[in-house]
Amino acid sequence: MGAARAGSPASGGIEFGLLLHTRRLMDDAGNADFAPLWDQARAAEAAGYEHVWLGDSVTVLNRARGDCLTLMAGLAVATRTIAIGTVPLLMSLRHPTTLAHALATIDVISQGRLRIAASAGPVAEYMSRQFAACGVPPEEKAGRLTETIALVRRLWAEERVTFEGRYFRIDNAGILPKPVQKPVPIWLATGGTAAEAALKRVARIGDGWVSTGPTAADFAVHRRAIDGFAAGYGRSPAEVATALLFAAVRCETDGDRARREGWDWMVSFFRRPRERLEGTFTPIFGTPEECARELAAYAKAGMTGLIARIASDDLAGQTDALLTKVRPGLTDLA
């Protein structure tokens, strides 16, 4: 795959990505072992996924996520062809100069396989605590995201940058190495009930879009809104054509079992009741045929790729179902 952009596969089909599980990499004593992460990524690459993804958090203590930038560099070394990304990358938690330097370095290590799906972060107490712990007022996170993206892009492209914004100032600064990709695409992630301001941000400064759903009809409404806003900003919809669905996936020969066990796994994994999860995560649970039909509806609404959160401990079995049964079925329905 090399430096080909996700969402624009050479085959013209829907790209499939895998969210790597990171919450169970720590024992009861708090010791973390990231070796299983490298194994997951290599298995995903061998199976035929186009990209793998990590989550981003700094001060959440119920998971052994590790720093996503450091882990992306490790994944770049552990793999050879698969693209590597973070969704959502909380760019506002980091200073733009050091962030631009780290991301450019990862892109060089991976030879153009870096993927970025950035977000201001959800409106939630745990997220506000993260921003406060990093010295970023939570109410500034959206504004800082916009300014960070502008500054990061300039540092990637220009030899030296002087910048004076609302949140950041740098004078005659530059970074090396520059990224392999020119430019590195920055997609913007939104929730299923995305506010108009978030959709406008995608249309104004995004190179693409990642959404959590929650239905194909909602996805289509948001896709049309982004296209309309892009035109209003003097941009072609083609500039933001990449549109990935971020969904929980569980496939079984028995669809009812897939739906029951998929939600059971999510409840156990997140340690939250189902009613709190249902409004946050998009479930693609069912038989391979049912999952293909659901994804086909999203594809007709503008989806160009899937990021799958496998709602099962059987990653190998679910990967086989997703890539050898659901994916061909989706192609047949296109």
JOCOR-V357987 format. One record per backbone hydrogen bond with DSSP energy under -1.0 kcal/mol. CO is the residue of the C=O (numbers start at 1). NH is the residue of the N-H. E is the energy in kcal/mol with one decimal. If there is no record, write none. Layout:
CO_NH_E, CO_NH_E
This chain:
1_4_-2.0, 5_8_-1.6, 9_12_-1.6, 15_306_-2.7, 16_50_-2.8, 16_51_-1.0, 17_308_-2.8, 18_53_-2.4, 25_33_-2.5, 27_30_-2.0, 31_27_-2.2, 34_37_-1.1, 34_38_-1.3, 35_39_-1.8, 36_40_-2.4, 37_41_-2.3, 38_42_-2.4, 39_43_-2.4, 40_44_-2.3, 41_45_-2.4, 42_46_-2.4, 43_47_-2.0, 44_48_-1.4, 44_49_-2.0, 50_83_-2.1, 51_18_-2.1, 52_85_-2.3, 53_20_-3.0, 54_87_-2.8, 67_71_-2.4, 68_72_-2.3, 69_73_-1.7, 70_74_-1.9, 71_75_-2.8, 72_76_-2.1, 73_77_-1.3, 74_78_-2.0, 75_79_-1.5, 83_52_-2.5, 84_115_-2.3, 85_54_-1.8, 86_117_-1.7, 89_91_-1.7, 89_119_-1.8, 90_93_-1.8, 91_94_-1.8, 95_99_-2.5, 96_100_-2.8, 97_101_-1.9, 98_102_-2.4, 99_103_-2.7, 100_104_-2.2, 101_105_-2.1, 102_106_-2.2, 103_107_-2.3, 104_108_-1.9, 105_109_-2.8, 106_110_-2.5, 107_112_-3.0, 113_84_-3.0, 116_187_-2.5, 117_89_-2.5, 118_189_-3.5, 122_124_-1.3, 124_128_-2.2, 125_129_-2.1, 126_130_-1.5, 127_131_-2.2, 128_132_-2.4, 129_133_-2.3, 130_134_-1.2, 131_136_-2.9, 132_135_-1.5, 137_140_-2.6, 138_141_-1.4, 140_144_-2.8, 141_145_-1.8, 142_146_-1.9, 143_147_-2.0, 144_148_-2.9, 145_149_-2.5, 146_150_-1.8, 147_151_-2.2, 148_152_-3.1, 149_153_-2.3, 150_154_-1.6, 151_155_-2.5, 152_156_-2.1, 153_157_-1.6, 154_158_-3.0, 161_173_-2.6, 163_170_-2.4, 168_165_-3.0, 170_163_-2.7, 173_161_-3.1, 186_207_-2.7, 187_118_-2.9, 188_210_-2.1, 195_199_-1.9, 196_200_-2.6, 197_201_-1.8, 198_202_-1.9, 199_203_-2.2, 200_204_-2.3, 201_205_-2.7, 202_206_-1.7, 208_188_-1.9, 209_244_-2.8, 210_190_-2.7, 211_246_-3.2, 215_219_-2.5, 216_220_-2.4, 217_221_-2.1, 218_222_-2.6, 219_223_-2.6, 220_224_-2.4, 221_225_-2.1, 222_226_-2.6, 223_227_-2.1, 224_228_-2.4, 225_229_-2.8, 226_230_-2.8, 227_231_-2.0, 228_232_-1.7, 229_233_-1.4, 230_235_-3.0, 231_234_-1.5, 236_239_-2.1, 237_240_-1.4, 238_241_-1.1, 242_209_-2.1, 243_304_-3.6, 243_305_-1.2, 244_211_-2.8, 245_307_-3.2, 247_309_-3.0, 248_284_-3.3, 249_311_-2.7, 250_286_-2.1, 254_258_-2.1, 255_259_-2.2, 256_260_-2.5, 257_261_-3.2, 258_262_-2.0, 259_263_-1.7, 260_264_-2.1, 261_265_-2.4, 262_266_-2.0, 263_267_-2.6, 264_268_-2.3, 265_269_-3.0, 266_270_-2.6, 267_271_-1.4, 273_276_-1.3, 274_278_-2.3, 277_280_-1.8, 277_281_-2.3, 282_248_-2.8, 284_250_-2.0, 286_252_-1.6, 287_291_-2.9, 288_292_-2.3, 289_293_-2.1, 290_294_-2.2, 291_295_-2.5, 292_296_-2.4, 293_297_-1.7, 294_298_-1.5, 295_299_-2.5, 296_300_-2.3, 297_301_-1.0, 298_303_-2.5, 299_302_-1.3, 304_15_-1.7, 305_245_-2.6, 306_17_-2.9, 307_247_-2.2, 308_19_-2.7, 309_249_-2.4, 310_312_-1.6, 313_315_-1.6, 314_318_-2.4, 315_319_-2.4, 316_320_-2.2, 317_321_-2.0, 318_322_-2.6, 319_323_-2.9, 320_324_-2.2, 321_325_-1.3, 321_326_-2.4, 322_327_-2.2, 325_329_-1.6, 326_330_-2.6, 327_331_-2.1, 328_332_-2.1, 329_333_-1.4
